[in-house]
Amino acid sequence: MCAQTTELHDTSHITYEGLLEGNKQFVADTLKLDPQYFDKLANGQKPPVLWIGCADSRVPANQITHTQPGEIFVHRNIANMVIHTDMNMLSVLDYAVNVLKVKHVIVTGHYGCGGVLAAMGNSSVGIIDNWLRHIKDVYRLHADELSAIEDEKKRGDRLVELNVIENVHNLCKTSIVQNAWKNNQELSVHGWVYALNTGLITDMKVSQSSNSSLESVFKFVL
């Protein structure tokens, strides 16, 4: 989901056939720079980072971090959620941690997130209402702080931040992450928020590398 803006990026030139032609141009340009590029890429991947981000088309993980294919393992969904019943996300997390042995898992949200803004409202927008309920729960946990913010945009920005922070905590609560820590695997969990209007990332300063900060009820005996 994307937040509505008064001036949208013009995508009228994008066509199905154009995507295929763009791929050919990408291959040609890449091979000019490095004739062995695709041979090396096909040999496998060993990314040090798992990125859990929003599906928003304006937040491409590699581009905004100036990294290359093979350097970031990516999972994206509406509003960068970590939900304990989401087998898609858990499967990605398990593969990244236990097979790829990533050293960092980063939950990355962005200001102006359409999913977060929709969760702040009362309109039903379809089946996604069930997904947005998890963001509404984040609002409930921080209702006093959020309700005190009169400016709606600032309230939305703060909910974006809190949503990232809560989903970092959700990651730490998984048995996948806690088991890695128990086995002394090098693994840190982080939370970032990306600003579309500046291109800059803000570290939410909630990084964790053990379950020591979790309430005892969430700590597994593994």
VENSULSUL-V276497 format. One line per field, one symbol per residue. phi: phi as a letter, one per 20 degrees, with the letter a starting at -180 (. if undefined). Layout:
phi=???
This chain:
phi=.cffcfceffdfeecffffffffffgfffffffbfegffffffpcbfecdddcefgfecfgffedlddgndcecccbfmleddfdefffffffffffedflfdcdcecebfmffffffffedeedoffgfffgfffffggfcffffffeffffffffffgffffffffffffffffffffffemffbcdccccedfecneddfflcfccaefeffgfeeeed
